[in-house]
Amino acid sequence: MKFRYVIEGIGYPSVTEILGVIEKPGLKKWKENTPDSEFISRDRATVGTIVHWRIGRLLALKHSLPLQAFHVDDLSVINHKCDTPNCYNCARRDKINLSVNTIMSYYDDFTQAHTLLPVQLEKTVYSPEYGYAGTLDFIGYVDDAPCILDFKTAKMISNDSTYGAQLSAYRKAFGDGGKRLFILRLNDETGYELREMIDDWEMFLTALNTFKEKFPERQAQKI
């Protein structure tokens, strides 16, 4: 059995895997009404991964922090080249690149209006007590506020009610309850939005208990 996080010989389920047990009616309806939802979701995930890496690289170089490895599940589409007219993968590649470049232009707009001072990037945290792990995109300061910040590429923050729970779980594992919780949403259609999230630890605990009941084989365990 594979775990994304194996720390000191213990495999841990991820925060996002645990929160996956929470039903999202809006997402379910969209998938039912969108014939190509699987492919759209796949390419949007690729866009999100590239945006995360490019922002992380910019911040790491600017503030002399360690560079993170770049990993995309499907690099073939990014590197795809051919001369075939109306090639499907060429169209995918161009659309992904356009989305990424548009989002990065919105990130530039954000940095003109706000300051980001990272202390750590892509920090892995885990909780032996509760049995989960995760990766924090950004620990540092936003406009002088000490915070944990997560980058999202969704159209709207309101489309996902689990963001507060996700950040609360990260903060609990990180061990600094004084840090504020922020989402920086960057989307090629709706621009950028910085929003402070409320603590929603109770939602995460509820999801964790449901996850343990539904998937006992995925609980933290020795590997």
N, C-alpha and C positions, 0 to 999 in steps of 0.2 A: 504494500500500500504506500503510495507516494504522498508526502506532505510538502507543501511549498517551503515551509520553514522547519528546519531541523537544527536545533540549538542544544549543544552539550548532550547530544545523543537522544534528545526528545523531539518527536515530531509534533508540530502544533498546527491546528486549523487556523486559517487566516480570518481576520476580522470581516473581510468582505464575503468570505465563504459562509460564515455564521449568519451575517445579515441577509444572505440570500434566501433564508427561510421565510422572510417577511414578504407577504404578498403585495404586489404593486398592480392594482387593478388597471391603472392607466397604461402601464407597459404591456400588460397582458392584452388589453383591447387593441393597442397599436399593433402588436404582433399578429393578432387575429385578422386585422383589417389591412395588413401590408404584406403582399405576396412575397416580396424579397426581403423581409425583415431580418432573416438570418445573415444575408450578405451585407445589408446595410449596417447591421450591428457589428459585424466583423470589421468592416472598413472604418467605422467610427472608432472602434477600439484601437485600430492601427494609428489613426489620427491622434488619439489621446496619448498613446505611448510615445509617438514622435514628439508631440508638443511637450510632454513631461521631460523628455530627455533634452530637448533644445533649451528649455527654460533652465533646467538644472545645470547644463553646460555653461550657459551664459553667467549664471550666478556663481558657479564654482570658479570659473576663470577670473571673474571680477573680484572675488573675495578670497582667492587663494585657498579654496577648499578642494578636497579630493574629487576627481571626476568619476562619474558613475558609468558602469557598463551599459551599453545600448543593446536592448533585446526586443525584437518584434517577432511575434509568432510566425508571420508570413512576410519575410523580406523579399520574396520572389517578385511580388507585385511592385515594390518600390524600385527594384533594380531592373524591371522588365524593359526590354528594348526590342523593337521589331519594326518592319516596314509594311506590315499587313494592313490594308485599309480597314477602317471601322473595327479595329481590334478591341475586344472587350477589356483585356487587361491593360492596354494602353489607356483606355478611357478611365479605368479604375485608378491607375497610377496618377494620371493628370488631375483627377478629381481630388484624390488624397493630398497631392502636393498643393493644389489650390487652397484646400481647406486649411492645411497647416500654415501656409504663408499668410493667409488672411487672419488666422488666429494669432500668429506672431505679431502681426501689425497691431492688433488690439492689445497684445501684451505690451508693446512699445508705448501705446497710448496710456496704459495703466501706469507704467513706470514714470511717465511724465507727470502724473498727478499724485503718485504715492511713492513711498520709499520702502524698499525691501532690504533688510539686513539679515542674511542667514548666518546662523551659528553652526548648524548641521543640516545636511541634505540627505534624503533617502536613508533615514535612520531606522534600522530594524529594532523593534521593541517587542517584548513578550511578557506574559504574566503566568508564571508557574502556578499561582494561586487559582486563577480562573481558567487556565488552559487555552490560551490563544496567543497569536502573534500578529504583527502587522508592520507596515513600512510607512513612516511619516515622510511626506514629501519635503516639508520645510519646518525647521525649528529656528526661531529667531525673533525678529522684530518687524512689524508692519506699522509704519508711521509711528515708530517709537513704542508701540505696544508689544510686550512680550507675548508670544503666541505660538501655537501649532497651527499650521496652515496646510490645506490640501488643495491641489489644483484639479479642477473639473472642466470637462469640455461639453457638458450637457447644455441644452438650449436654455433651460430655466432651473434655478435651484429648487423651486417649489415642486418640480416634477419628481423629486426623490426625498421622502420624509426620513431617510435613514442617515443623512449626513451628520446630524448632531450626535446620533448614537455612535457612528464610526469614529468621529473625532474624540468623543468622550472615552471610548475604549482605548484609543491611542494615548490619551492623556493619563488615564489610569495606569497603563503599562509603563509609560515614561516616568511617572512618579512625581510630576510637578503640577499640583492642582491649581497653582496660581496663574498658569498660562491661559490666555484667552484662546478661543477657538474660531478660526476663520475659514471660509471657503472663498477661493478666487475662481470664479467661473469665467471661462474664455470660450466663446463659440463663434464660428464663422458667420452665423446668421444674426445673432443677437448681441454681439459685442462682449464687453466684460462687465462683471459685477463682483464687488467685494462685499461679503456679508458676514457679520459675526453670528455664530450659531450658539444656540442655547445648549446647556449640558443635558444630554439625554441618556445617561447611564442606565436608567431603568429600562428603556427600550432595548438597549443592548443586552442587559441581563435576561430579559424575557426571551429575546432571540436566542441567546446562548443556551438557555434551558430547553427551548424547543429543539434546537439543533442537536443537543445531547440525546434527547428522547428519540428523534427521528434517525439520527446517524450515530449510534453508539460506537461504531467501528472507526469513526473519524475523531474521537476524542483524543486529547494529547496522550501520547504513549511513547515508550521506549522503542527506538528503531534498531 
